[in-house]
Amino acid sequence: MNADPRRRVPRTDAVLADPRLRDAATRLDPAAVKDAVRAAQQQARDGAIAPEAVADHAVAALPRPSSTRAVINATGVVLHTNLGRAPLSPAAVEAMITASGSTDVEFDLTTGQRARRGRGALAALAAAVPAAEEVAVVNNGAAALLLATTTLAAGREVIISRGELVEIGDGFRLPDLITSAGARLREVGTTNRTTFADYADAIGPETAAMLKIHPSNFVITGFTAGVGVADLARLGPPVITDIGSGLLAPDPLLPDEPDADTALRAGAAVITASGDKLLGGPQAGLLLGRAEVVDRLRRHPMARALRVDKLTLAALEATLRGPLTPTWAALRADAALLRTRAEAVVAAVGADAVVVPSDGVVGGGGAPGLTLPGWAVALPEDHAVALRTGEPPVVGRVERGRCLLDLRCVPPERDAELIAAVRAAGVATGTDRD
């Protein structure tokens, strides 16, 4: 007579001794790990799984430490806002790990006294933009613009071109941000043409500053006119220049993208920009400009509410001092190499895939209208959902009835993962040819 199979269900302590579960107990709530084990044991008692599979099922049922999932960005959009914009460099990730414990973020180890917060990151930022007399960092680009307009223009007028009253993602409108700071907008010019005389005629006793906004997510062409920072600076009131994407110095790849160093040399009083776009770092708002202006911003009570944490400061410094970031590696990816990699993927996954030309874009509100020629793996459209819901999730783009996987933003060392994901998606959609 066969023994009761429930007697073969392993004891809780024996299952918890599995190395995978021991490791999980150091990263998760130990009670949650034990609950997963007990649930698997009950499945074995009910006959739903074999007693020998208890540990495997417990591991599979463990909760994730975070609901955020890492994905493979195969969209061809380098700075994809919905995918977290700039992926951090290994140097920045390592710096954040170091900073996760107790650090000297605001402490001088030599004197034993309080020190300027984030001085390493600030020094690195100042070194990257020689024209900046002083720099500061807040928690994002919108916060940088909010602090600048609040400090310099609360209760007074800010002159801005009607062509620069922009709306960015999720219905966020910069005019609403500026007026929320207590400043009054004085609009000049028209949507497509604003002249030097428009600004000059608008200056009056209530003028506190002029605001120059880079319309970073659209392009106006044709019968247009605008006024540069150098001309605006001649008019007297301080010029606040929002360059948006965080390009610190000119780069030939992005000839039409404004950069911080050039704008400061042209006479801007303060530059605002994002750290998680073209800079390729963590989410942060950068403020660079004249010493007396930036000092005023740092002393404003709002600055405390907008300050960044130690992890952001560590990642920002490592980004500025470190090697080529993943953002710039993707921007400068060689088209011929992208084609070779795409062909290798197609050869590995079967007849449903073909290599097609694919134009990538900068994204993240940077370099609108610029295309980055490359190549993609084209699959049947029904692969898109299976790829997004697989492990790891692969996010491509659906275009003209096909799912395109652009390899520009996929690190070459992850090609094997991508191939495995495509094969699994083919099985899920019933199109696998192996």
TILUM-542785 format. One record per residue (C-alpha): residue in three letters; z, x, y. Coordinates in steps of 0.05 Angstrom, whole numbers, padded with zeros to 5 digits, always signed. Each point is the difference from the previous one (the first is absolute). Example, Ala and Ser with C-alpha at 12.3 -4.5 7.8 and 13.67 -1.06 7.14 Angstrom:
ALA+00156+00246-00090SER-00013+00027+00069
This chain:
MET+00000+00000+00000ASN-00020+00028+00068ALA+00055+00016+00049ASP+00005-00040+00064PRO-00049+00036+00048ARG+00048-00012+00057ARG+00045+00053-00032ARG-00055+00051+00014VAL+00002-00012+00075PRO+00025+00066+00030ARG+00066+00003+00036THR+00001+00000+00076ASP+00027+00071+00005ALA-00054+00025-00048VAL-00055-00031+00042LEU+00029+00025+00065ALA-00002+00070-00029ASP-00076-00002+00002PRO-00020+00054+00051ARG-00044-00049+00039LEU+00058-00047+00010ARG+00049+00055+00016ASP-00047+00023+00054ALA-00009-00071+00026ALA+00075-00008+00006THR+00000+00058+00051ARG-00053-00035+00043LEU+00019-00073-00009ASP+00063-00042-00003PRO+00029+00017-00069ALA+00018-00073-00009ALA-00074-00019+00009VAL-00019+00051-00054LYS+00053-00029-00047ASP-00026-00070+00013ALA-00070+00021-00019VAL+00027+00029-00065ARG+00039-00063-00017ALA-00060-00044+00014ALA-00043+00043-00047GLN+00055-00003-00054GLN+00000-00076+00005GLN-00076-00001-00009ALA+00010+00041-00063ARG+00054-00048-00026ASP-00047-00058+00013GLY-00055+00034-00039ALA-00046+00007+00061ILE-00003+00076-00006ALA+00016+00051-00054PRO+00069+00032+00004GLU-00033+00068+00005ALA-00035-00023+00065VAL+00063-00017+00038ALA+00001+00064+00042ASP-00074-00006+00016HIS+00007-00072+00023ALA+00062+00016+00041VAL-00037+00056+00036ALA-00059-00046+00014ALA+00047-00053+00029LEU+00036+00047+00048PRO-00004-00022+00073ARG-00036+00044+00049PRO+00045+00037+00050SER-00047-00026+00054SER-00049-00058+00004THR-00049+00046+00036ARG-00053+00027-00048ALA-00042+00062+00008VAL-00074-00016-00002ILE-00065+00039-00004ASN-00038-00011+00064ALA-00073-00006-00020THR-00022-00041+00060GLY-00032+00057+00039VAL+00046-00018+00059VAL+00038+00064+00016LEU+00056-00033+00040HIS+00006-00068-00033THR+00055-00037+00038ASN+00015-00048-00058LEU+00008+00060-00047GLY+00049+00036+00045ARG-00050+00041+00042ALA+00009+00075-00008PRO+00024+00025-00068LEU+00051+00055+00012SER-00014+00072-00018PRO+00040+00033-00056ALA+00034+00042+00054ALA+00022-00063+00036VAL+00025-00032-00064GLU+00040+00062-00017ALA+00030+00001+00070MET+00022-00072-00007ILE+00034+00014-00066THR+00037+00058+00032ALA+00020-00044+00059SER+00024-00057-00045GLY+00070+00030-00005SER+00045+00028+00054THR-00041+00041+00050ASP+00006+00036+00066VAL-00045-00052+00034GLU+00047-00003+00060PHE+00046+00059-00012ASP-00002+00075+00017LEU+00025+00039-00060THR+00011+00062+00042THR+00045-00030+00053GLY+00027-00058-00040GLN-00018-00046+00057ARG-00045-00060+00009ALA-00073+00019+00011ARG-00063-00035+00024ARG-00022-00050-00053GLY-00063+00020-00038ARG-00010+00064+00040GLY-00044+00030-00055ALA-00049-00058+00000LEU-00001-00001+00077ALA-00014+00075+00003ALA-00057-00007-00051LEU-00030-00057+00040ALA+00004+00039+00065ALA-00032+00060-00033ALA-00058-00044-00025VAL-00015-00026+00071PRO+00006+00059+00049ALA-00015-00045+00060ALA+00063-00041-00012GLU+00059+00023+00042GLU+00047-00045-00040VAL-00004-00044-00062ALA+00039-00056-00032VAL-00006-00041-00064VAL+00016-00074-00012ASN-00011-00045-00060ASN-00073-00020+00010GLY-00058+00000+00048ALA+00016-00068+00029ALA+00071+00022+00013ALA-00026+00061+00038LEU-00042-00043+00045LEU+00057-00050+00009LEU+00048+00055+00021ALA-00050+00031+00048THR-00017-00065+00036THR+00073-00024+00001THR+00024+00066+00030LEU-00054+00009+00051ALA-00020-00071+00019ALA+00053-00053-00016GLY-00001-00051+00056ARG-00063+00029+00031GLU-00075+00001-00012VAL-00042+00038-00051ILE-00074+00004+00014ILE-00045-00007-00061SER-00074-00013-00012ARG-00018-00067-00029GLY-00042+00036-00052GLU+00064+00033-00027LEU+00043-00063-00010VAL-00006+00010-00075GLU+00026-00037-00061ILE+00014+00040-00062GLY+00020-00020-00071ASP+00038-00063-00018GLY-00011-00033+00068PHE+00039+00054+00038ARG-00023+00003+00072LEU+00017+00059+00045PRO+00003-00042+00064ASP+00057-00041-00032LEU+00037+00064-00016ILE-00006+00026+00071THR+00022-00064+00033SER+00059-00006-00048ALA+00025+00065+00031GLY+00005-00035+00067ALA-00062+00031+00030ARG-00054-00042+00034LEU-00072+00012-00019ARG-00051+00009+00056GLU-00068-00009-00034VAL-00061+00033+00030GLY-00074+00002-00015THR-00034-00041-00054THR-00004+00002-00075ASN-00058+00048-00001ARG+00003+00035+00068THR+00058+00029+00040THR-00011+00049+00057PHE+00041+00051+00038ALA-00002-00047+00061ASP+00031-00056-00042TYR+00062+00042-00013ALA+00003+00028+00071ASP-00004-00069+00032ALA+00056-00026-00045ILE+00052+00052+00019GLY+00055-00027+00045PRO+00075+00002+00014GLU+00016-00031-00068THR-00042+00048-00041ALA+00044+00040-00048ALA-00052+00029-00047MET-00071-00004-00026LEU-00011-00012-00074LYS-00059+00029-00038ILE-00007-00030-00070HIS-00047+00026-00053PRO-00033-00062-00031SER+00005+00033-00067ASN-00023-00056-00046PHE-00064-00021+00034VAL-00058+00027+00040ILE-00034-00030+00061THR-00071+00025+00010GLY-00056-00015+00048PHE+00012-00015+00074THR+00069+00032+00005ALA+00041+00042+00047GLY+00069+00030-00004VAL+00045+00049+00037GLY+00028+00063-00031VAL+00071+00027+00004ALA-00019+00055+00048ASP-00027-00049+00052LEU+00059-00047-00009ALA+00049+00058+00011ARG-00030+00012+00069LEU+00023-00068+00024GLY+00074+00018+00001PRO+00040-00047-00046PRO+00019+00030-00067VAL-00051-00012-00056ILE+00026-00024-00067THR-00052+00015-00052ASP+00003-00032-00069ILE-00047+00039-00045GLY+00022-00041-00060SER-00021+00040-00061GLY+00040+00063+00010LEU-00055+00053+00007LEU+00037+00058+00033ALA-00059+00045+00016PRO-00076-00008+00001ASP-00035+00001-00067PRO-00076+00003-00009LEU+00003-00051-00057LEU+00025-00052+00050PRO-00036+00016+00065ASP+00013-00067+00033GLU+00074-00005-00018PRO+00048+00015+00057ASP+00052+00054-00013ALA+00068+00015+00031ASP-00013+00070+00024THR-00064-00017+00038ALA+00031-00062+00032LEU+00061+00039+00024ARG-00044+00055+00030ALA-00039-00055+00035GLY+00064-00022+00035ALA+00033-00054-00042ALA+00074-00006+00015VAL+00017-00020-00071ILE-00038-00010-00065THR+00020-00050-00053ALA-00027+00004-00071SER+00015-00015-00074GLY+00023+00052-00050ASP-00025-00036-00062LYS-00074-00002+00017LEU-00043+00061+00014LEU+00059+00046+00003GLY+00011-00018-00073GLY+00075-00005+00003PRO+00055-00053-00005GLN+00003-00062+00043ALA+00022+00024+00068GLY-00015-00009+00074LEU-00017+00064+00037LEU+00014+00010+00075LEU-00028+00062+00033GLY-00005+00015+00074ARG+00031+00026+00063ALA+00072+00024-00007GLU+00029-00046+00053VAL-00035-00061-00029VAL+00018+00012-00073ASP+00071+00017+00019ARG+00005-00068+00034LEU-00025-00033-00063ARG+00050+00036-00044ARG+00058-00021+00046HIS-00019-00074+00001PRO+00050-00043-00039MET-00058-00029-00041ALA-00015+00069-00029ARG+00062-00004-00044ALA-00024-00065-00031LEU-00069+00030-00014ARG+00021+00068-00028VAL-00024+00025-00067ASP+00042+00018-00060LYS+00010+00068-00032LEU-00052-00012-00054THR-00055-00014+00051LEU+00019+00061+00041ALA-00003+00044-00062ALA-00067-00027-00023LEU-00029+00005+00071GLU+00020+00073+00006ALA-00028+00017-00068THR-00065-00035+00017LEU-00007+00039+00065ARG+00018+00067-00030GLY-00032-00010-00069PRO-00069+00007-00031LEU-00059-00048+00002THR+00026-00072-00008PRO-00030-00050-00049THR-00028-00037+00060TRP-00042+00058+00023ALA-00019+00019-00071ALA-00029-00070-00007LEU-00034+00002+00068ARG-00033+00067-00016ALA-00017-00015-00072ASP-00067+00029-00020ALA-00051-00054-00016ALA-00033+00041-00055LEU+00066+00011-00035LEU+00016-00074+00006ARG-00066-00015-00035THR+00016+00050-00056ARG+00068-00031-00011ALA-00029-00071+00000GLU-00052+00020-00051ALA+00055+00028-00044VAL+00038-00065+00004VAL-00062-00040-00018ALA-00014+00046-00059ALA+00070-00012-00025VAL+00004-00075+00006GLY-00066-00025-00026ALA-00063-00039+00016ASP+00031-00053+00046ALA+00011+00053+00055VAL-00051+00032+00046VAL+00005+00048+00058VAL-00020-00028+00068PRO+00001+00025+00072SER+00063-00021+00038ASP+00019+00009+00072GLY+00074+00011+00011VAL+00036-00013+00066VAL+00060+00030+00036GLY+00039-00065+00005GLY+00069-00009+00031GLY-00030-00015+00068GLY-00033+00068+00005ALA-00072+00021+00014PRO-00031-00070+00000GLY-00073+00001-00019LEU+00002+00068-00034THR-00023+00000-00073LEU+00016+00053-00052PRO-00058+00007-00049GLY+00021+00004-00072TRP-00009-00030-00070ALA+00035-00053-00041VAL+00004-00026-00072ALA-00028-00071-00002LEU+00028-00047-00053PRO-00008-00075-00013GLU+00039-00040+00051ASP+00048-00028-00051HIS+00030+00069-00009ALA+00033-00004+00069VAL+00057-00045-00020ALA+00013+00036-00066LEU+00002+00067+00037ARG+00047-00025+00054THR+00048-00029-00051GLY-00002+00058-00049GLU+00045+00061-00004PRO-00010+00038+00043PRO-00030-00052+00047VAL-00069+00021+00025VAL-00024-00032+00065GLY-00075+00002+00011ARG-00043-00044+00043VAL-00043-00059-00019GLU-00069+00002+00031ARG-00063-00038-00017GLY+00026-00023-00067ARG+00024+00068-00023CYS+00067+00036-00003LEU-00009+00067+00034LEU+00047+00058-00013ASP-00009+00051+00056LEU+00031+00066-00020ARG+00009+00027+00070CYS+00075-00015+00002VAL+00013+00012-00074PRO+00028+00069-00011PRO-00043+00037-00052GLU+00060+00011-00044ARG+00005-00076-00009ASP-00071-00010-00026ALA+00026-00003-00072GLU+00048-00056+00020LEU-00057-00037+00034ILE-00044+00006-00062ALA+00056-00027-00044ALA+00011-00058+00048VAL-00074-00018+00000ARG-00002+00001-00076ALA+00061-00045-00003ALA-00031-00047+00051GLY-00063-00004-00042VAL+00041-00021-00060ALA+00036-00052+00043THR-00065-00030+00025GLY-00035+00003-00068THR-00053+00049+00022ASP+00023+00063-00034ARG-00058+00035-00036ASP+00040+00053-00038
